Amino acid sequence: MTEPRPPEGEGPAPAATSVVIAFRLNGRRVETLAPVRLTAAELLRDQLGLTGTKVSCGIQVCGACTVLVDGAPASSCCLLAVDLDGTEVVTVEGLAQGRELHPVQEAFAAANALQCGYCTPGFVMMTVALLAADPRPDRAAVREWLDGNLCRCTGYAPIETAVILAAERTAP
Amino acid sequence: MGVLPELGLVRSDDLGRVLASVDAEHVPYAGGTELVPAMGLGLRRPAAVVDLKRVEALGRIAVDADAGAVEIGAAVTHRRIAEHPGVRRHLPVLARAAGRVGNARVRSTGTIGGNLCFAEPRSDLACVLIALQATSEVRSGRGARTLAVDELVIGAFETSLSADEILVSVTVPFEPAGMSYWKLQSYERPTLGVAVVVTEDRWEITVGAAVERPVRTVLAAGDSAGLDDFAAGLDIGADLCGPAEYKRSVLREHLRTVLETAP
């Protein structure tokens, strides 16, 4: 706290430059002191060592930094780490069970839906979110959902195929 | 290191405390969709952000059947608007537009209030809300006022809010029959957005995205010459998505399709 606290209910609330946050990360509880200036991507990558989440555009248009916050996809590059407080966060590291890949990861590998792989964690996380909401999307729905994710090497057709394949393998 | 400079956070679930905290250096903050990139680029340098997300009143959606309107709290996300049964029933065009804003990540964090208060010209919601003649409730420590969304968003990246005011909610009248919203979009934001309400004797047209702020006009049904004049008179801007004449041509063709060839 950088300012003295005024009487309850009066005057401006004090501004803090760091906040203790607690959240669940890939099923495990994390409690940490987060500077307000820290983005969620910086917290995950630089402080917690989970470098599967990639940072690219920094302005929420490329999707490389996608993580799930309470099940919804979010751009961790533009999310303040303090906003993770009280949430359930899943990163690409949280998908596999031991050495067994998640069905979406399996499908991306099977469909050759990656080349350099930098964008892949973001596409995978977006796909996990899509299939949770819509287990049997058609190709148009896949395209619309992923139109905010950029791949600069493979092209999008194999990615679309991977999503459809993952849906076929996992839909109830 | 890090993309953002030193930054403070004010967080309270009490609207009074929030209002007492907001000023030019302590800025309202919800999804961060626009503000965080703006801070990262050095375009905004507030001392602190004042988090609105824990104030319950700002997160509500309330359908008022008697008044024939839906009140949407400023901190409600695009995703919640798109999925809310009451919004989908009474404001289907708005629900669909909210469900197509930006991308799925923007929709799960970005809010209706942030969208309006950032006043980016290429906004779907501003166009639809102005077409519906929605009103906004604005508050500060000094009091409350209600104004049309048309009076809130006054220019490109410009609102009529004072530094100590926040948008609390938007009240949207139920959509009339004969309403549509269409957009031309290649990238993250629309190049052109057109909301139209067709009644037996009137054409109500609101154009957004290609202009600095949405422009609404009402013509007598069948007034094709008025339509020509309206399209020709708009101050349409050129950008990487195309020259002004291209956008004007697409607009005129769309209006022809939805109005002049309508059954």
Interface residues (C-beta under 8 A of the other chain):
Chain A: T2 G9 E10 G11 P12 A13 P14 A15 A16 T17 V19 P35 V36 R37 L38 T39 E42 D46 G58 I59 Q60 V61 G63 T66 V69 A72 P73 A74 S75 C77 C78 L79 L80 V82 D83 M126 A129 L130 W145 D147 G148 N149
Chain B: M1 G2 V3 L4 P5 E6 L7 G8 L9 V10 R11 S12 D14 G16 R17 V18 A20 S21 H26 G32 T33 V36 P37 G40 A47 A48 V49 V50 D51 K53 R79 G102 N103 A104 R105 V106 S108 T109 Y187 E188
